[in-house]
């Protein structure tokens, strides 16, 4: 069981629901940025990612996560944060 799964298992229903909404918003931001990120400098993608998350009310994220997402998008790969949305959007 992953650390995230343990955290979700210990949450009450309302907290788990809020967590899922946040994950969904984060995935929407990632997918939106991913459309134009391939070939861009990962630092520029990271700046855009941070700004887009802040605009959606998502607070500061761990630097290693930001690096991973930005690098994936810059390389033309899709980063999946919300596993319920693992299939690429149509």
C-alpha positions as CSV (number, residue, x, y, z in Angstrom):
1,X,0.0,0.0,0.0
2,X,1.4,3.4,-1.0
3,X,1.8,6.3,1.4
4,X,-1.0,8.1,-0.4
5,X,-3.3,5.1,0.0
6,X,-2.6,5.0,3.7
7,X,-3.4,8.7,4.0
8,X,-6.7,8.2,2.0
9,X,-7.6,5.2,4.2
10,X,-7.4,7.3,7.3
11,X,-9.5,10.2,6.0
12,X,-13.1,10.6,6.8
13,X,-15.6,10.7,3.8
14,X,-15.7,14.5,3.5
15,X,-11.9,14.8,3.5
16,X,-11.5,12.0,1.0
17,X,-14.0,13.7,-1.2
18,X,-12.2,17.0,-1.1
19,X,-8.9,15.2,-1.8
20,X,-10.4,13.6,-4.9
21,X,-11.7,17.0,-6.1
22,X,-8.2,18.5,-5.7
23,X,-6.6,15.6,-7.5
24,X,-9.0,16.1,-10.4
25,X,-8.3,19.8,-10.6
26,X,-4.5,19.1,-10.5
27,X,-5.0,16.6,-13.4
28,X,-7.0,19.1,-15.4
29,X,-4.1,21.7,-15.0
30,X,-1.5,19.1,-15.9
31,X,-3.4,18.0,-19.0
32,X,-4.0,21.6,-20.1
33,X,-0.4,22.5,-19.8
34,X,0.7,19.2,-21.5
35,X,-1.0,20.2,-24.8
36,X,1.7,22.8,-25.5
37,X,4.6,21.7,-23.2
38,X,6.5,19.3,-25.4
39,X,10.0,20.6,-26.2
40,X,9.7,23.6,-23.9
41,X,12.2,24.3,-21.1
42,X,11.1,22.3,-18.0
43,X,11.8,25.4,-15.8
44,X,9.3,27.4,-17.9
45,X,6.8,24.6,-17.8
46,X,7.3,24.4,-14.0
47,X,6.6,28.2,-13.7
48,X,3.4,27.8,-15.7
49,X,2.4,24.8,-13.7
50,X,2.9,26.6,-10.4
51,X,1.0,29.6,-11.6
52,X,-1.9,27.6,-13.1
53,X,-2.3,25.6,-9.8
54,X,-2.3,28.8,-7.8
55,X,-5.0,30.3,-10.1
56,X,-7.1,27.2,-9.3
57,X,-6.6,27.6,-5.6
58,X,-4.1,24.8,-5.2
59,X,-1.3,25.6,-2.8
60,X,2.4,25.1,-3.0
61,X,3.5,21.7,-4.2
62,X,6.7,19.7,-3.3
63,X,9.7,20.7,-5.5
64,X,10.4,17.1,-6.5
65,X,6.8,16.6,-7.7
66,X,7.0,19.9,-9.7
67,X,10.2,18.8,-11.3
68,X,8.8,15.3,-12.2
69,X,5.6,16.8,-13.8
70,X,7.5,19.5,-15.6
71,X,10.1,17.1,-17.0
72,X,7.4,14.6,-18.1
73,X,5.4,17.3,-19.9
74,X,8.5,18.9,-21.5
75,X,9.4,15.4,-22.8
76,X,6.0,15.0,-24.4
77,X,4.8,12.5,-21.8
78,X,1.5,12.6,-19.9
79,X,1.8,12.8,-16.1
80,X,-1.1,11.1,-14.3
81,X,-1.8,12.5,-10.8
82,X,-5.4,11.3,-10.6
83,X,-5.4,7.6,-11.3
84,X,-9.2,7.7,-12.0
85,X,-8.2,9.7,-15.1
86,X,-5.4,7.3,-16.3
87,X,-6.8,7.1,-19.8
88,X,-5.8,10.1,-22.0
89,X,-8.6,12.6,-22.5
90,X,-10.5,12.3,-25.8
